[in-house]
Amino acid sequence: MKTSDFTFDLPERLIAQCPSAERGTSRLMTLNRTSHARRLLHVADLPDILDAGALLVFNNSRVRPARLSGTSLNTGANVEFLLLKRLDERTWRVMALRAKRRRIGSRYLFAEGAHAEITGTEGEYRDLCFDTPIDDTWLDRYGHIPLPPYIKRPDTPEDRERYQTVYAKRVGSTAAPTAGLHFTETLLSRLNDKGIETAFVTLHVGLGTFLPVREKNIEDHIMHEEFFSIDEETALSVERAKAEGRRIIAVGTTSARTLESAWKDGRLARGDGSTSIFIYPGYEFKVLGGLFTNFHTPESSLLMLVSAFAGRDFIMESYREAIQHEFRFFSYGDAMLIL
């Protein structure tokens, strides 16, 4: 298939620049894969839509305030890095604006007098070695929330809360598992009262999830590897629901990719693992019976995943209807439930 098969025109005004006024009040489009029926509802309607016994699987990864601003000691210019992965106590794998200018030996000054030097390069990535340990406590004080580039504004204190799920637990993501941003404690309680089960996996969202597919043919695209973890309780919940024929619904494409990667021989793998799974039309799902997700960017691997689950034509028709009805798109936008 061609990457161009997954493009669409989106008015810029529909790219959500801020979260909804109140968490959990976003609109919801529901899709039925069998009848191809669509309904326009609200996220708050979820307990009335889902059947008792369904299992919702969430990603509890917590977003790291990983965007770091500093000053080049070579030129005096302002610089910005996105910290992706901690390599050792003082060294981070990073992405940088104007990466070609960030050469080995280049030195930078950050908050609290922290100095750093580029000690390695790998394609578009750089290894940034600090003169002092940079941990999550330090980043909580001096880092910024890494809002995606289509949000055309600086991050604010509100983003510290709203670009984070209410159940976020394990720090490690460089982008939010955005489908989960719609859920409130009240909504989770209502779902529980309805007899809808919940479980949690961890997948630390990296750039592999959000980078555009640059290959002409989607089969040639290679996903970046991302870390995931599944505990015993969640594995048992998924296996039990599967054995009993109950619907398993992934909240977000990251939860979907984790479940599909970890399911082998009728069991869900326990413990830590990694995945570079790329799901596109033609893929046969092993676990998923439903998907709750946001509206995704054109020509992205995320759009290809939802197209694999519901059918490309049905998804593209649904996106056109969402645009017609002025749904808000992308990270801070509205949601879709596919059953």
Order of alpha helices (4+ residues) and beta strands (2+ residues): beta-beta-alpha-beta-beta-beta-beta-beta-beta-beta-beta-alpha-alpha-beta-alpha-beta-alpha-beta-alpha-beta-alpha-beta-beta-beta-beta-alpha-alpha-beta
